[in-house]
Amino acid sequence: MAVVHRIPGPHAGRLAGAPRHRNWRDYLHNRLDTYTAAAPDLAPAAAALRRELDATDADTELKLLHHDLQPGHLVRPTSGKPLLLDWELAAFGDPLSYLARLAVRLDLPDPPGVLHLAHRPDPDAVRRLCLYWRIHQLADAALSTDPVVRQRGRARLP
């Protein structure tokens, strides 16, 4: 993933089939709007995250993110290098968001536990990582088709 996270992006957001955003903050605002539209009862949690996002320095160099790492997307052929499949959710954004999503997928209650995987984290990294972790929890709470994942996301919202 370190190699992928070195690829810069020309815009913020998904690679294909979605609106392109001027910056990472605009993309995240759009995601919060999507989650609120899907689950209106989560609007207060989304509003709190929006306020925190607006108070956070989210201006970072955008990099390519797979954004959906899970065991089924990793394949090791009998010969050759391992492959990372299913780039449907790939986006250009802050690599810390990717680590936050990984922490959610691993069901880690303490997202900074994955910070050691970051390549040269900046001084504001923990704050951004925790914010992104909560945004991914909201995404699960609003959009997951798995009732266990949806409930876990709801339980961890502010």
SETIGU-70690 format. One record per residue: residue in one letter; x, z, y of N, C-alpha, C in turn. Coordinates in Angstrom, 2 decimals. Example, Ala and Ser with C-alpha at 12.3 -4.5 7.8 and 13.67 -1.06 7.14 Angstrom:
% residues 2
{rec "A", {13.19, 7.80, -5.69}, {12.30, 7.80, -4.50}, {13.20, 7.80, -3.30}}
{rec "S", {12.85, 7.08, -2.25}, {13.67, 7.14, -1.06}, {12.90, 7.87, 0.03}}
% end
This chain:
% residues 158
{rec "M", {0.83, 0.00, -1.19}, {0.00, 0.00, 0.00}, {0.87, 0.00, 1.25}}
{rec "A", {2.07, 0.55, 1.15}, {2.95, 0.57, 2.32}, {3.23, -0.84, 2.82}}
{rec "V", {3.37, -1.79, 1.90}, {3.63, -3.17, 2.29}, {2.40, -3.74, 3.00}}
{rec "V", {1.22, -3.50, 2.45}, {-0.01, -4.00, 3.06}, {-0.19, -3.41, 4.45}}
{rec "H", {0.10, -2.12, 4.59}, {-0.11, -1.44, 5.87}, {0.89, -1.85, 6.94}}
{rec "R", {1.79, -2.76, 6.63}, {2.70, -3.30, 7.64}, {2.16, -4.60, 8.24}}
{rec "I", {1.09, -5.15, 7.66}, {0.54, -6.42, 8.14}, {-0.35, -6.13, 9.34}}
{rec "P", {0.02, -6.63, 10.53}, {-0.77, -6.35, 11.73}, {-2.04, -7.18, 11.77}}
{rec "G", {-3.00, -6.68, 12.53}, {-4.28, -7.38, 12.64}, {-4.53, -7.92, 14.03}}
{rec "P", {-5.24, -9.05, 14.10}, {-5.57, -9.66, 15.40}, {-6.82, -9.08, 16.05}}
{rec "H", {-7.56, -8.28, 15.29}, {-8.80, -7.68, 15.79}, {-9.05, -6.41, 14.98}}
{rec "A", {-10.02, -5.62, 15.40}, {-10.41, -4.44, 14.64}, {-11.63, -4.78, 13.79}}
{rec "G", {-11.68, -4.22, 12.62}, {-12.85, -4.39, 11.77}, {-12.59, -5.22, 10.53}}
{rec "R", {-13.70, -5.51, 9.85}, {-13.65, -6.22, 8.59}, {-13.01, -7.59, 8.73}}
{rec "L", {-12.46, -8.08, 7.62}, {-11.77, -9.36, 7.66}, {-12.74, -10.53, 7.74}}
{rec "A", {-13.82, -10.46, 6.99}, {-14.71, -11.62, 6.93}, {-16.17, -11.18, 6.98}}
{rec "G", {-16.98, -12.04, 7.57}, {-18.42, -11.85, 7.52}, {-18.96, -10.72, 8.37}}
{rec "A", {-18.19, -10.21, 9.28}, {-18.66, -9.11, 10.12}, {-18.17, -9.34, 11.55}}
{rec "P", {-18.82, -8.70, 12.50}, {-18.36, -8.86, 13.89}, {-16.93, -8.34, 14.05}}
{rec "R", {-16.20, -8.98, 14.92}, {-14.85, -8.52, 15.25}, {-14.95, -7.67, 16.50}}
{rec "H", {-14.14, -6.65, 16.55}, {-14.22, -5.70, 17.65}, {-12.93, -5.71, 18.46}}
{rec "R", {-13.06, -5.39, 19.75}, {-11.91, -5.38, 20.66}, {-10.87, -4.37, 20.23}}
{rec "N", {-11.35, -3.23, 19.74}, {-10.42, -2.16, 19.37}, {-11.01, -1.32, 18.26}}
{rec "W", {-10.22, -0.43, 17.74}, {-10.59, 0.41, 16.61}, {-11.76, 1.32, 16.96}}
{rec "R", {-11.76, 1.89, 18.16}, {-12.85, 2.77, 18.58}, {-14.19, 2.03, 18.56}}
{rec "D", {-14.22, 0.79, 19.07}, {-15.46, 0.01, 19.06}, {-15.94, -0.23, 17.63}}
{rec "Y", {-15.00, -0.54, 16.75}, {-15.37, -0.74, 15.35}, {-15.99, 0.53, 14.76}}
{rec "L", {-15.37, 1.67, 15.02}, {-15.89, 2.93, 14.48}, {-17.25, 3.27, 15.08}}
{rec "H", {-17.45, 2.98, 16.36}, {-18.77, 3.18, 16.96}, {-19.82, 2.33, 16.25}}
{rec "N", {-19.45, 1.09, 15.94}, {-20.36, 0.21, 15.21}, {-20.69, 0.78, 13.84}}
{rec "R", {-19.69, 1.34, 13.15}, {-19.93, 1.94, 11.83}, {-20.89, 3.13, 11.96}}
{rec "L", {-20.67, 3.97, 12.97}, {-21.56, 5.12, 13.17}, {-22.99, 4.66, 13.43}}
{rec "D", {-23.16, 3.57, 14.18}, {-24.50, 3.01, 14.41}, {-25.12, 2.56, 13.09}}
{rec "T", {-24.32, 1.94, 12.24}, {-24.81, 1.47, 10.94}, {-25.28, 2.64, 10.08}}
{rec "Y", {-24.51, 3.71, 10.06}, {-24.87, 4.87, 9.24}, {-26.14, 5.53, 9.78}}
{rec "T", {-26.28, 5.61, 11.09}, {-27.47, 6.21, 11.69}, {-28.70, 5.35, 11.40}}
{rec "A", {-28.55, 4.03, 11.44}, {-29.68, 3.15, 11.14}, {-30.12, 3.31, 9.69}}
{rec "A", {-29.16, 3.50, 8.79}, {-29.48, 3.64, 7.36}, {-30.07, 5.00, 7.03}}
{rec "A", {-29.67, 6.02, 7.77}, {-30.13, 7.39, 7.50}, {-30.37, 8.10, 8.83}}
{rec "P", {-31.53, 7.85, 9.47}, {-31.81, 8.41, 10.79}, {-31.71, 9.94, 10.85}}
{rec "D", {-31.95, 10.61, 9.73}, {-31.85, 12.07, 9.74}, {-30.42, 12.55, 9.95}}
{rec "L", {-29.45, 11.66, 9.81}, {-28.05, 12.02, 10.02}, {-27.58, 11.72, 11.44}}
{rec "A", {-28.51, 11.35, 12.33}, {-28.15, 11.02, 13.71}, {-27.41, 12.16, 14.42}}
{rec "P", {-27.80, 13.43, 14.24}, {-27.03, 14.50, 14.92}, {-25.57, 14.56, 14.45}}
{rec "A", {-25.34, 14.39, 13.18}, {-23.96, 14.40, 12.67}, {-23.19, 13.20, 13.22}}
{rec "A", {-23.84, 12.04, 13.27}, {-23.19, 10.84, 13.82}, {-22.87, 11.03, 15.30}}
{rec "A", {-23.78, 11.66, 16.04}, {-23.55, 11.90, 17.46}, {-22.36, 12.83, 17.68}}
{rec "A", {-22.25, 13.85, 16.85}, {-21.10, 14.77, 16.94}, {-19.79, 14.04, 16.65}}
{rec "L", {-19.81, 13.17, 15.66}, {-18.61, 12.40, 15.33}, {-18.27, 11.41, 16.44}}
{rec "R", {-19.29, 10.84, 17.06}, {-19.08, 9.92, 18.17}, {-18.40, 10.64, 19.34}}
{rec "R", {-18.87, 11.86, 19.65}, {-18.24, 12.63, 20.73}, {-16.78, 12.96, 20.39}}
{rec "E", {-16.54, 13.33, 19.15}, {-15.17, 13.63, 18.74}, {-14.29, 12.38, 18.80}}
{rec "L", {-14.84, 11.25, 18.37}, {-14.11, 9.99, 18.44}, {-13.74, 9.65, 19.88}}
{rec "D", {-14.68, 9.83, 20.79}, {-14.43, 9.52, 22.19}, {-13.39, 10.45, 22.82}}
{rec "A", {-13.22, 11.63, 22.26}, {-12.23, 12.59, 22.76}, {-10.88, 12.47, 22.06}}
{rec "T", {-10.78, 11.53, 21.12}, {-9.55, 11.35, 20.33}, {-8.85, 10.07, 20.75}}
{rec "D", {-7.54, 10.12, 20.81}, {-6.77, 8.92, 21.11}, {-6.72, 8.08, 19.83}}
{rec "A", {-7.60, 7.09, 19.76}, {-7.69, 6.24, 18.57}, {-7.03, 4.89, 18.80}}
{rec "D", {-6.29, 4.76, 19.88}, {-5.59, 3.50, 20.15}, {-4.31, 3.48, 19.32}}
{rec "T", {-4.34, 2.74, 18.27}, {-3.20, 2.65, 17.36}, {-3.02, 1.19, 16.98}}
{rec "E", {-1.85, 0.84, 16.54}, {-1.61, -0.54, 16.11}, {-2.43, -0.80, 14.84}}
{rec "L", {-3.22, -1.84, 14.87}, {-4.11, -2.16, 13.76}, {-3.33, -2.79, 12.62}}
{rec "K", {-3.60, -2.32, 11.42}, {-2.92, -2.82, 10.21}, {-3.98, -3.18, 9.17}}
{rec "L", {-3.58, -3.98, 8.19}, {-4.48, -4.36, 7.11}, {-4.75, -3.17, 6.20}}
{rec "L", {-6.01, -2.91, 5.93}, {-6.43, -1.81, 5.06}, {-7.28, -2.37, 3.92}}
{rec "H", {-6.98, -2.02, 2.68}, {-7.82, -2.40, 1.55}, {-9.15, -1.67, 1.66}}
{rec "H", {-9.11, -0.41, 1.92}, {-10.23, 0.48, 2.23}, {-11.18, 0.75, 1.07}}
{rec "D", {-10.76, 0.48, -0.15}, {-11.63, 0.80, -1.29}, {-10.81, 1.04, -2.55}}
{rec "L", {-9.74, 1.82, -2.41}, {-8.89, 2.08, -3.56}, {-9.61, 2.99, -4.56}}
{rec "Q", {-9.67, 2.54, -5.78}, {-10.21, 3.32, -6.89}, {-9.64, 2.73, -8.17}}
{rec "P", {-9.66, 3.51, -9.26}, {-9.00, 3.06, -10.49}, {-9.43, 1.67, -10.97}}
{rec "G", {-10.69, 1.32, -10.84}, {-11.16, 0.03, -11.30}, {-10.62, -1.15, -10.52}}
{rec "H", {-10.05, -0.89, -9.36}, {-9.51, -1.97, -8.54}, {-8.01, -2.17, -8.74}}
{rec "L", {-7.42, -1.36, -9.59}, {-6.01, -1.49, -9.92}, {-5.88, -2.06, -11.33}}
{rec "V", {-5.17, -3.16, -11.45}, {-5.01, -3.82, -12.73}, {-3.52, -4.04, -12.97}}
{rec "R", {-3.11, -3.71, -14.16}, {-1.71, -3.97, -14.55}, {-1.72, -5.00, -15.67}}
{rec "P", {-1.40, -6.25, -15.33}, {-1.36, -7.28, -16.36}, {-0.25, -7.01, -17.37}}
{rec "T", {-0.34, -7.62, -18.51}, {0.68, -7.41, -19.54}, {2.04, -7.89, -19.06}}
{rec "S", {2.06, -8.88, -18.17}, {3.32, -9.30, -17.57}, {3.09, -9.49, -16.07}}
{rec "G", {4.07, -9.17, -15.31}, {3.94, -9.32, -13.86}, {3.68, -7.99, -13.17}}
{rec "K", {3.47, -8.09, -11.87}, {3.28, -6.91, -11.04}, {1.83, -6.44, -11.08}}
{rec "P", {1.60, -5.15, -10.82}, {0.22, -4.65, -10.74}, {-0.54, -5.36, -9.62}}
{rec "L", {-1.84, -5.47, -9.80}, {-2.69, -6.16, -8.84}, {-3.70, -5.19, -8.25}}
{rec "L", {-4.02, -5.41, -6.99}, {-5.07, -4.65, -6.31}, {-6.21, -5.63, -6.06}}
{rec "L", {-7.35, -5.37, -6.69}, {-8.49, -6.28, -6.63}, {-9.55, -5.77, -5.66}}
{rec "D", {-10.54, -6.62, -5.40}, {-11.74, -6.31, -4.63}, {-11.41, -5.95, -3.19}}
{rec "W", {-11.20, -6.96, -2.39}, {-10.85, -6.79, -0.98}, {-12.08, -6.93, -0.08}}
{rec "E", {-13.28, -6.76, -0.65}, {-14.53, -6.93, 0.10}, {-14.60, -6.04, 1.33}}
{rec "L", {-14.11, -4.81, 1.24}, {-14.20, -3.87, 2.36}, {-12.94, -3.86, 3.24}}
{rec "A", {-12.02, -4.78, 2.99}, {-10.78, -4.83, 3.76}, {-11.07, -4.97, 5.24}}
{rec "A", {-10.24, -4.29, 6.03}, {-10.42, -4.30, 7.48}, {-9.05, -4.15, 8.13}}
{rec "F", {-9.01, -4.48, 9.41}, {-7.85, -4.15, 10.22}, {-8.19, -2.87, 10.96}}
{rec "G", {-7.31, -1.87, 10.84}, {-7.58, -0.60, 11.50}, {-6.41, 0.35, 11.38}}
{rec "D", {-6.71, 1.61, 11.59}, {-5.71, 2.67, 11.53}, {-5.47, 3.04, 10.07}}
{rec "P", {-4.23, 2.92, 9.56}, {-3.96, 3.28, 8.17}, {-4.35, 4.72, 7.82}}
{rec "L", {-4.44, 5.59, 8.80}, {-4.89, 6.96, 8.49}, {-6.33, 6.96, 8.01}}
{rec "S", {-7.13, 5.99, 8.45}, {-8.50, 5.89, 7.96}, {-8.50, 5.60, 6.46}}
{rec "Y", {-7.54, 4.78, 6.04}, {-7.42, 4.48, 4.62}, {-7.09, 5.73, 3.83}}
{rec "L", {-6.17, 6.53, 4.35}, {-5.82, 7.79, 3.66}, {-7.00, 8.75, 3.65}}
{rec "A", {-7.78, 8.77, 4.73}, {-8.96, 9.63, 4.77}, {-9.97, 9.18, 3.73}}
{rec "R", {-10.16, 7.88, 3.59}, {-11.09, 7.36, 2.58}, {-10.61, 7.72, 1.18}}
{rec "L", {-9.30, 7.63, 0.97}, {-8.73, 8.02, -0.32}, {-9.00, 9.50, -0.59}}
{rec "A", {-8.84, 10.35, 0.42}, {-9.12, 11.79, 0.26}, {-10.58, 12.03, -0.10}}
{rec "V", {-11.49, 11.25, 0.48}, {-12.91, 11.36, 0.14}, {-13.13, 10.94, -1.30}}
{rec "R", {-12.54, 9.80, -1.70}, {-12.71, 9.30, -3.07}, {-12.13, 10.27, -4.11}}
{rec "L", {-11.06, 10.96, -3.74}, {-10.45, 11.94, -4.65}, {-11.15, 13.29, -4.56}}
{rec "D", {-12.18, 13.38, -3.70}, {-12.96, 14.61, -3.50}, {-12.07, 15.77, -3.06}}
{rec "L", {-11.14, 15.49, -2.16}, {-10.26, 16.52, -1.64}, {-10.97, 17.28, -0.52}}
{rec "P", {-11.03, 18.60, -0.60}, {-11.68, 19.36, 0.46}, {-10.79, 19.52, 1.69}}
{rec "D", {-9.51, 19.18, 1.56}, {-8.54, 19.33, 2.63}, {-7.86, 17.99, 2.88}}
{rec "P", {-8.39, 17.16, 3.79}, {-7.84, 15.81, 3.96}, {-6.37, 15.77, 4.35}}
{rec "P", {-5.82, 16.73, 5.13}, {-4.39, 16.62, 5.44}, {-3.49, 16.65, 4.20}}
{rec "G", {-4.04, 16.97, 3.04}, {-3.26, 16.95, 1.81}, {-2.71, 15.58, 1.46}}
{rec "V", {-3.27, 14.51, 2.04}, {-2.77, 13.15, 1.77}, {-1.86, 12.65, 2.88}}
{rec "L", {-1.65, 13.46, 3.92}, {-0.88, 13.01, 5.07}, {0.56, 12.65, 4.70}}
{rec "H", {1.09, 13.28, 3.66}, {2.46, 12.97, 3.25}, {2.61, 11.51, 2.80}}
{rec "L", {1.49, 10.84, 2.52}, {1.53, 9.43, 2.12}, {1.67, 8.49, 3.32}}
{rec "A", {1.47, 9.03, 4.52}, {1.54, 8.20, 5.73}, {2.99, 7.85, 6.05}}
{rec "H", {3.15, 6.65, 6.55}, {4.48, 6.20, 6.98}, {4.69, 6.65, 8.42}}
{rec "R", {5.53, 7.62, 8.64}, {5.84, 8.15, 9.97}, {4.59, 8.53, 10.76}}
{rec "P", {3.87, 9.58, 10.33}, {2.67, 9.98, 11.08}, {3.03, 10.45, 12.49}}
{rec "D", {2.18, 10.12, 13.46}, {2.41, 10.52, 14.84}, {1.86, 11.93, 15.06}}
{rec "P", {2.11, 12.53, 16.22}, {1.69, 13.92, 16.46}, {0.18, 14.15, 16.37}}
{rec "D", {-0.63, 13.12, 16.64}, {-2.09, 13.26, 16.60}, {-2.67, 12.89, 15.24}}
{rec "A", {-1.82, 12.68, 14.24}, {-2.26, 12.16, 12.94}, {-3.25, 13.08, 12.24}}
{rec "V", {-3.02, 14.37, 12.24}, {-3.91, 15.29, 11.52}, {-5.31, 15.24, 12.11}}
{rec "R", {-5.39, 15.22, 13.44}, {-6.71, 15.18, 14.09}, {-7.46, 13.90, 13.73}}
{rec "R", {-6.76, 12.75, 13.80}, {-7.40, 11.49, 13.46}, {-7.78, 11.43, 11.99}}
{rec "L", {-6.90, 11.89, 11.12}, {-7.17, 11.90, 9.68}, {-8.43, 12.70, 9.38}}
{rec "C", {-8.56, 13.88, 9.96}, {-9.74, 14.73, 9.72}, {-11.01, 14.08, 10.27}}
{rec "L", {-10.91, 13.45, 11.44}, {-12.05, 12.74, 12.01}, {-12.48, 11.61, 11.09}}
{rec "Y", {-11.53, 10.80, 10.65}, {-11.86, 9.69, 9.76}, {-12.45, 10.20, 8.44}}
{rec "W", {-11.94, 11.30, 7.94}, {-12.46, 11.90, 6.70}, {-13.94, 12.23, 6.88}}
{rec "R", {-14.29, 12.81, 8.02}, {-15.71, 13.14, 8.27}, {-16.55, 11.88, 8.44}}
{rec "I", {-15.99, 10.85, 9.06}, {-16.73, 9.59, 9.20}, {-16.98, 8.98, 7.82}}
{rec "H", {-16.00, 9.04, 6.93}, {-16.21, 8.51, 5.58}, {-17.21, 9.37, 4.80}}
{rec "Q", {-17.24, 10.67, 5.06}, {-18.26, 11.53, 4.43}, {-19.65, 11.08, 4.91}}
{rec "L", {-19.78, 10.80, 6.21}, {-21.05, 10.31, 6.75}, {-21.43, 8.99, 6.10}}
{rec "A", {-20.45, 8.11, 5.92}, {-20.73, 6.82, 5.27}, {-21.30, 7.04, 3.88}}
{rec "D", {-20.68, 7.94, 3.11}, {-21.20, 8.24, 1.77}, {-22.59, 8.85, 1.84}}
{rec "A", {-22.79, 9.76, 2.78}, {-24.10, 10.43, 2.92}, {-25.20, 9.44, 3.28}}
{rec "A", {-24.85, 8.42, 4.04}, {-25.85, 7.46, 4.50}, {-26.04, 6.28, 3.56}}
{rec "L", {-24.97, 5.82, 2.92}, {-25.03, 4.54, 2.23}, {-24.80, 4.56, 0.72}}
{rec "S", {-24.26, 5.66, 0.19}, {-23.92, 5.64, -1.23}, {-25.16, 5.47, -2.11}}
{rec "T", {-25.02, 4.67, -3.14}, {-26.11, 4.51, -4.10}, {-26.02, 5.54, -5.21}}
{rec "D", {-24.92, 6.27, -5.27}, {-24.73, 7.33, -6.25}, {-25.24, 8.63, -5.66}}
{rec "P", {-26.30, 9.24, -6.23}, {-26.87, 10.45, -5.65}, {-25.88, 11.62, -5.55}}
{rec "V", {-24.94, 11.71, -6.47}, {-23.95, 12.79, -6.41}, {-23.02, 12.57, -5.22}}
{rec "V", {-22.56, 11.36, -5.03}, {-21.68, 11.04, -3.90}, {-22.43, 11.24, -2.58}}
{rec "R", {-23.69, 10.80, -2.55}, {-24.49, 10.95, -1.33}, {-24.66, 12.42, -0.98}}
{rec "Q", {-24.97, 13.25, -1.96}, {-25.17, 14.68, -1.70}, {-23.86, 15.36, -1.30}}
{rec "R", {-22.76, 14.99, -1.93}, {-21.48, 15.57, -1.57}, {-21.13, 15.21, -0.13}}
{rec "G", {-21.38, 13.97, 0.27}, {-21.14, 13.56, 1.65}, {-21.98, 14.36, 2.62}}
{rec "R", {-23.25, 14.56, 2.29}, {-24.14, 15.33, 3.16}, {-23.68, 16.79, 3.26}}
{rec "A", {-23.22, 17.35, 2.16}, {-22.80, 18.75, 2.15}, {-21.57, 18.98, 3.01}}
{rec "R", {-20.76, 17.95, 3.20}, {-19.51, 18.12, 3.97}, {-19.62, 17.69, 5.42}}
{rec "L", {-20.81, 17.31, 5.85}, {-20.97, 16.91, 7.25}, {-20.99, 18.13, 8.16}}
{rec "P", {-20.56, 17.95, 9.43}, {-20.58, 19.08, 10.37}, {-22.00, 19.52, 10.69}}
% end
